[in-house]
Each structure stands twice: as structure tokens, then as C-alpha cells.
């Protein structure tokens, strides 16, 4: 059995995980977190998930790096939809 890396651009785990975490932390009305704490949590999850994906050999480091600009786009689009719905 060979362990070959495959290019998965964009890395879904690196994009979707932090976006979901941001959505959960900002939509919770029970926990009132400051914005900078939420951003630090998202950045931490990006770094952890990127390290894990590269370390396990699931994708190349360039896949993770090139996936990072998509995160603010997805979060911004979700916030736009939330503003339109409100």
C-alpha cells in the first residue's frame, strides 16, 4: 500500500472547519465573545488543521496555504446573507 499525497485544492477541511467554528461562535446568544477572541480561535483552527493535513500526508502545504484566502470570503458571504435575512 502506497501513501501518496494528492492535491486537493482547496483543502476542504482548512476552509470549512474555521468557517463553521466562526458561525457557531458568532451565532451563539448564550456566549458573548469579543470579535478578537473569535478571530484568534479561527486562526488557531486553520493552523492546527493545516498542520494535521500536511503531517498526515493528506495534502501538500501549498494546498493549505492557497485555501486560506477563501475563509474570509465564505465568512463574509455568510454574514451578508445573515444581514439580508435580518
C-alpha positions in Angstrom: 0.0 0.0 0.0 1.5 3.3 -1.0 1.0 6.6 0.8 0.8 9.2 -2.0 -0.3 12.7 -1.5 -3.0 14.0 -3.7 -3.6 17.7 -4.5 -6.9 18.8 -3.1 -7.1 22.5 -3.9 -8.8 24.0 -2.0 -8.4 21.9 1.1 -12.0 21.4 2.3 -11.0 20.8 5.9 -9.0 24.0 6.1 -11.8 26.1 4.6 -14.9 24.5 6.1 -13.7 23.9 9.7 -12.9 27.5 10.6 -16.0 28.8 8.8 -18.2 26.5 10.8 -16.4 27.5 14.1 -16.9 31.2 13.3 -20.6 30.6 12.5 -21.1 28.7 15.8 -19.2 31.3 17.9 -20.9 34.3 16.4 -24.4 32.9 16.3 -24.5 31.8 20.0 -26.5 34.2 22.0 -25.6 32.4 25.3 -21.8 33.1 24.9 -21.0 36.7 24.2 -17.4 36.6 22.9 -15.4 39.5 21.7 -14.5 39.6 18.0 -10.8 39.2 18.5 -11.2 36.0 20.6 -13.3 34.6 17.7 -10.7 35.5 15.1 -7.9 34.0 17.2 -9.9 30.8 17.5 -10.4 30.7 13.8 -6.7 31.3 13.1 -5.8 28.6 15.6 -8.1 26.1 13.9 -6.6 27.0 10.5 -3.1 26.4 11.7 -4.0 23.1 13.5 -6.0 21.7 10.6 -3.3 22.7 8.1 -0.5 21.1 10.2 -2.6 17.9 10.7 -3.4 17.6 6.9 0.2 18.1 5.9 1.6 15.9 8.7 -0.7 13.0 7.8 0.2 13.4 4.1 -3.4 14.2 3.0 -2.4 17.3 1.0 0.5 19.5 0.2 1.4 22.6 2.2 0.6 24.8 -0.9 -3.0 23.4 -0.9 -3.5 24.6 2.7 -1.9 28.0 2.1 -3.9 28.6 -1.1 -7.1 27.6 0.7 -6.7 30.3 3.4 -7.9 33.3 1.3 -11.2 31.5 0.8 -12.0 31.6 4.5 -12.8 35.4 4.8 -14.8 35.2 1.5 -17.0 32.4 2.9 -17.4 34.1 6.2 -18.2 37.5 4.6 -20.8 35.9 2.3 -22.4 34.2 5.3 -22.5 37.4 7.2 -24.0 39.2 4.1 -26.8 36.5 4.0 -27.4 36.9 7.7 -27.8 40.7 7.3 -30.2 40.3 4.4 -32.2 37.8 6.4 -32.5 40.0 9.5 
